[in-house]
């Protein structure tokens, strides 16, 4: 019975994502609960006393609001959203459709995100860490250097690398299957993502090709089928593995407000931006400290999580 339910749900979300060439653009919204019995017993081994939360300054509103161009799912874009939110800078967010090449190309010469625009300066720039450095050193945006530099921690970087394949397998099909993320509101956007983002165990050259006759890349119908199969598969074994990995990360976390000792830093900007997409996976058991960390920074920086649309 469980397998039938999983298969039925996967079929519905596959149709929403346009995994089949004839699918419609309807969408599904499935509510997810962030708490579970497992999360309540996943205790951290850390004995560090809790630090005070980041002190957000007064609201900063320029006469001409900065504009941030992003994809909602993109962790590099989320980095900048976190920084703007922590510094309490009012800004406009422009969500690119995933197949929109013209708009970013007109802004910076190529299809990238994020892109930051200061209309009052006639200034446009890309690259997430460069944008953060800009807003954290410009006195118009409050006290300079509020965001501490990266600590260089190797344990968190190693953890991120260790879950890369696991997260690609779980997250990428769900991004497009929800039909709710702004960059995937239309079928063209969803298909553009599937065309360019491989699923494990495939590597990018095998998936996309290199433009030559010898390596043209995988046919689009084959990619759509693989995405549909990924959604149809029972995710339980992968989620069980992910739950164990999150317990490992919970033990590395300094506290509920910062991942590293000293305060809010680029460590948090990078880590939280990557962890956010895990909330699109239904059934994940978050350890208590790590889940509180996710909720605290979501509120501080005004960047929502995906729990309400998790699949």
Secondary structure, 3 states (H helix, E strand, C coil): CHHHHHHHHHHHHHHHHCCCCCCCCCCCCCCCCCCCHHHHHCCCCCCCCCCCCCCCCCCECCCCCEEEEECCCCHHHHHHHHHHHHCCECEEEEECCCCCCHHHHHHHCCCCCCEEEEHHHCEEEECHHHHHHHHHHCHHHCCCCCCECCCCCHHHHHHHHHCHHHHHHHHHHHHHHCCCCHHHCCHHHHHHHHHHCCCCCCCHHHHHCCCCCCCCCCCHHHHHHHHHHHHHCCCHHHHHHHHHHHHHHHHHCCCCCCCCCCCCEHHHHHHHHHHHHHHHCCCCCCCHHHHHHHHHHHHHHCCCCCHHHCC
